[in-house]
Amino acid sequence: MLGFDFEEERIKHEITKLGAKRVLLQMPEGLKPEAPKIANILEKCGALAIISADPCYGACDIAVGEAEGLDVDLIVHFGHAKMVKRERIPTIYVEARATVTVDKAIEQSLPLLNDFTAIGLATSVQHLQTLNQAREILTRAGKTVIVGDTGQIGYPGQVSGCNYSNVKSIASEVEAFLFVGGGMFHALGIALSTSKPTIIADPYDNRAYSINSEAQKIIRQRFAIIQEAKNAKKFGIFIGLKPGQKHLDNALRMKELAEKTGKTAYLLAAREITPETLLEFPSIDAYVNTACPRVSLEATGKFGRPVLTVNEFMVVCGESSWENMLKKGLFEN
């Protein structure tokens, strides 16, 4: 199916073992077209399959409330590794490992890595099984390859949308990073977290390219947003309501910091932080996002007012400097 391993036999086994009669299928956008086929397989096992049509942004976004409202026995979550430590509903994580080969894409990356000897290697959960192969190709080309493992995330070399601990742990040891996978999303996270040159080896298009100019563009945008927010008097502090994005303590800390520095702050709870959400509060000048930091960074041009990460708000309040924030990384909340 679609070049990914959906582990159909494992799913059937788990449904039988648990005796699940009603199952919720949750998939990110790229995998949703396969949901009806998975639903057919589940119903042949005697389980009623319900497909979640809502957006799914990661393992932080488990559809627990949806599952409880539908009285399901089991959630099958596709495309991400486990993040939430305890689920209120039994949950199976199907990582949907890609079945594409990476040789050509890695070979294509070698000319872009000519000026670097020590290379940090990273990927998303879909391509973890290709890291040894990528390492061998790079080693044959005379590169020293380092893969980070901090134990904060599921696998060595893995990055997720909000967790770049593995690459940050080796940033001082490497000259550049090579990300194996499609799209710029995770690779931009690497570049913005480490301030290192980052190359993408895309096995879907069998090409390689740098995302350094795109990373620099985002950094310039964030600097401008911080400068704009320094003039704000009233701040909305967002508390995420998704299971892996709920950081109430952080939100309370930001409210205290705002008031300590003479600003007015309001706590706002939300599942989704969108431009439309901001329009409902015309008296608020700027926002602090304690939920998913990617919301602030990826949608800069869509919001009508500044939406800051926690670290950016620390700069606004004079608790940190722009330079220190860049060293720490834009993705730390």
Secondary structure as the mmCIF struct_conf table of DSSP 4:
data_model
#
loop_
_struct_conf.conf_type_id
_struct_conf.id
_struct_conf.beg_label_comp_id
_struct_conf.beg_label_asym_id
_struct_conf.beg_label_seq_id
_struct_conf.end_label_comp_id
_struct_conf.end_label_asym_id
_struct_conf.end_label_seq_id
TURN_TY1_P TURN_TY1_P1 LEU A 2 GLY A 3
STRN STRN1 PHE A 4 PHE A 4
HELX_RH_AL_P HELX_RH_AL_P1 GLU A 8 LEU A 18
TURN_TY1_P TURN_TY1_P2 GLY A 19 GLY A 19
BEND BEND1 LYS A 21 LYS A 21
STRN STRN2 ARG A 22 GLN A 26
HELX_RH_3T_P HELX_RH_3T_P1 GLU A 29 GLU A 34
HELX_RH_AL_P HELX_RH_AL_P2 ALA A 35 LYS A 44
TURN_TY1_P TURN_TY1_P3 CYS A 45 GLY A 46
HELX_LH_PP_P HELX_LH_PP_P1 ALA A 47 ALA A 47
STRN STRN3 LEU A 48 ILE A 51
BEND BEND2 ASP A 54 ASP A 54
BEND BEND3 GLY A 58 GLY A 58
HELX_RH_3T_P HELX_RH_3T_P2 ALA A 59 ASP A 61
HELX_RH_AL_P HELX_RH_AL_P3 VAL A 64 GLY A 69
TURN_TY1_P TURN_TY1_P4 LEU A 70 ASP A 71
BEND BEND4 ASP A 73 ASP A 73
STRN STRN4 LEU A 74 PHE A 78
BEND BEND5 GLY A 79 HIS A 80
BEND BEND6 LYS A 85 LYS A 85
BEND BEND7 ARG A 88 ILE A 89
STRN STRN5 THR A 91 VAL A 94
STRN STRN6 ALA A 98 ALA A 98
HELX_RH_AL_P HELX_RH_AL_P4 ASP A 103 SER A 109
HELX_RH_3T_P HELX_RH_3T_P3 LEU A 110 LEU A 113
TURN_TY1_P TURN_TY1_P5 ASN A 114 ASP A 115
BEND BEND8 THR A 117 THR A 117
STRN STRN7 ALA A 118 THR A 123
HELX_RH_3T_P HELX_RH_3T_P4 VAL A 125 THR A 130
HELX_RH_AL_P HELX_RH_AL_P5 LEU A 131 ARG A 140
TURN_TY1_P TURN_TY1_P6 ALA A 141 GLY A 142
STRN STRN8 THR A 144 ILE A 146
BEND BEND9 GLY A 151 TYR A 155
TURN_TY1_P TURN_TY1_P7 PRO A 156 GLY A 157
STRN STRN9 GLN A 158 GLN A 158
BEND BEND10 GLY A 161 CYS A 162
HELX_RH_AL_P HELX_RH_AL_P6 SER A 165 LYS A 168
TURN_TY1_P TURN_TY1_P8 SER A 169 ILE A 170
HELX_RH_3T_P HELX_RH_3T_P5 ALA A 171 GLU A 173
BEND BEND11 GLU A 175 GLU A 175
STRN STRN10 ALA A 176 VAL A 180
BEND BEND12 GLY A 181 MET A 184
HELX_RH_AL_P HELX_RH_AL_P7 PHE A 185 THR A 194
BEND BEND13 LYS A 196 LYS A 196
STRN STRN11 THR A 198 ASP A 202
TURN_TY1_P TURN_TY1_P9 PRO A 203 ASN A 206
STRN STRN12 ARG A 207 SER A 210
HELX_RH_AL_P HELX_RH_AL_P8 ASN A 212 ALA A 229
TURN_TY1_P TURN_TY1_P10 LYS A 230 ASN A 231
BEND BEND14 LYS A 233 LYS A 233
STRN STRN13 LYS A 234 GLY A 240
BEND BEND15 LYS A 242 LYS A 242
TURN_TY1_P TURN_TY1_P11 PRO A 243 GLN A 245
HELX_RH_AL_P HELX_RH_AL_P9 LEU A 248 LYS A 260
TURN_TY1_P TURN_TY1_P12 THR A 261 GLY A 262
STRN STRN14 THR A 264 ALA A 270
BEND BEND16 ARG A 271 ARG A 271
HELX_RH_AL_P HELX_RH_AL_P10 PRO A 275 LEU A 279
TURN_TY1_P TURN_TY1_P13 GLU A 280 GLU A 280
TURN_TY1_P TURN_TY1_P14 PRO A 282 SER A 283
STRN STRN15 ALA A 286 ASN A 289
BEND BEND17 ALA A 291 ALA A 291
HELX_RH_AL_P HELX_RH_AL_P11 PRO A 293 GLU A 298
TURN_TY1_P TURN_TY1_P15 ALA A 299 LYS A 302
BEND BEND18 GLY A 304 ARG A 305
STRN STRN16 VAL A 307 LEU A 308
HELX_RH_AL_P HELX_RH_AL_P12 VAL A 310 VAL A 316
TURN_TY1_P TURN_TY1_P16 CYS A 317 GLY A 318
BEND BEND19 GLU A 319 SER A 320
HELX_RH_AL_P HELX_RH_AL_P13 TRP A 322 LYS A 328
TURN_TY1_P TURN_TY1_P17 LEU A 330 PHE A 331
#
